[in-house]
């Protein structure tokens, strides 16, 4: 559990995009020097994963630096946010230098679509500026600085789509407004911009770079995203599905399974020399209500399909019925019920619909190998000797149906209803007889059996880890 928790914490993408500094003509040279100083300082900190615009891959035919050059004054925060969202980076850092004495800093949590920090710092002391920027960014990444809650403005009447897109802005401390259009960085409700197919067709006819090209989307995907009420990075995660993801699942529930067992033993000893005259025993798994716990490790081979291995335990009871007699004397009985934990493992393949909905249907198929226990541990303390029988092994086919609810970009809650059927079994039952002639037919009881079909209800939590992103962090220079 500790290891899983550590991976969950580590999996939160905390990469930062350091955007180009917006500068006036008379501060351009000074801004370039500050950028070089800050990037060098931030990259030396191994606890921070900082990328520059020049390090990003081109968006189709448009380089990231060229994209930034097309940004209008006051839109650099929005452009930096767009690039960070496109690359699935967690934070965007944008700076603006309109005079030689001060520089404005804005840090946005791209995944949540929230401005976390918005401040102005003096530029005269470069070392202090570098130190304060690193400290501020570190606090944001560690979650020590939280975004301020801004009261919701009253809804405007008869807004046009362009007015609605421009409604979400970031305001700097000195009053300068950064326009974040067309990026939807906040969840919206009644004022959400809605696009129809007709509007998208009209936008296709417009000249210049299309809005969907900025996000590497098709027109249809752009319409789906803008109408979804889901922040950009969350939408991308949902759209991406499982491909390249390492999935950890923990769960538990109840089921009706052959996780119980029964041992039946009868022995008759000579009243002359105490030797064994006859023994008869059988052992078999039985079906009943079980408490199930399981953990699995899966990997997404496509956006819809993941394969993996599950290890689990099905709790049941082991019933022991022993009968011993010395010839001519009254028999002695020993009956008991003890805890029986049956271990199982199962290879599994799951299918989850590739959709941007937070609730997704799930289907899975698996083969369970259940290793039951033997009565040897339960009868070892008895004075008389009973046959020791080999434990049973059962192979079950499982069909599972359920749903997943996405809570965040890497945490899901899942619910599944498995239906199982026993395909094969060994030592089910296991029977042994030694000697003969002493036991009545009544005492040579015939083994019962288990129900081949079973079912259950299981619920749990799932963590999705981006393997490539983690590898880049681990092997970062």
C-alpha angles and dihedrals in degrees: 000000000000091000091049092049091051091052091049091054092045092049094066102107105236099168115140129213112213103207129208113278113248106226139174117239093259092051101040096101093046091048091053091053092049092049092052091049095047096045091050091048095046094047091054089063105089091198091065127067104205124178128187126218090249090060094058123101118249118268099236102302097343119090116221092240091052089050090054091049089059091057115113121230110284093022100086093102090054093046092049090048091051093052093046091049092048090054093043092242116159101222137032121204116197130177134191126196114189096158135026096248104055141033126199119224126199124179119189129194096225095193094053094034092230134133103235101179132017118173147134125236133189117250103204095091104052095184091052090047091051092047095047093047091051092047093048093048092046092053091050093050092047091050095245091125116056127193118259118249109243117203113247114255122232114268116261119229125239096001119178119230090254091053091049092050091051094049096089109074140158114231118205121218092256092053100259110142121222111203112218098188135162090022116090102217099164133054106252132196126188093001095054114136111244125199126201127202089253092056091049090051090052091049090053089062093054119101124242132030113344122230093242092053089065089063098038089245134137116242090255093051090048091054091047091050096046091049095045104080087223124124115250101253092045090050091050091050092051092046093048092057120186103326112131092002126131108215126203117192129189121181149148142189145130133285147166104249142147090259095123126080140198129208119194118188134175127179134177122194130195117260089212106054102358094244121148111266099178139349130185128181143160135185128195140164117250133201123241146125112313136187108227129204124173145166127198141186117208137171128212111236094174133011089265105031134063129176129199152125130276127202120193152149130235113199120215142137133275112214118203122193113182128177123184130181138177107212111270094012134098112276120242122223131208119186124170143154120218137180114275120195112191116198120211139177129194138185109224141189119199133192123203123180113251101235138130091234114117089226116059132181116239132203127182142172126200144164116229124204108199119192111198125197133255126235091238092099092047098049099038093097096054118104097227125064121247127183114275109223128197117255120252128251121204130192115206133188112219128198115189133191128180148110140270125216116202111221097174141345091290108016127078136173114218137194125193138177110205122198115196139191129191108241098178141355140189126208091009092156112012111192132185133176129182125189120344149215098071104079122072120232088252091063093048090078118186116240117258120217151223131258109254094213126065143165141193149178118236131178130181151136129272131201122202117206124191102229096196094048092050091048091053091052094046095049096037112135 
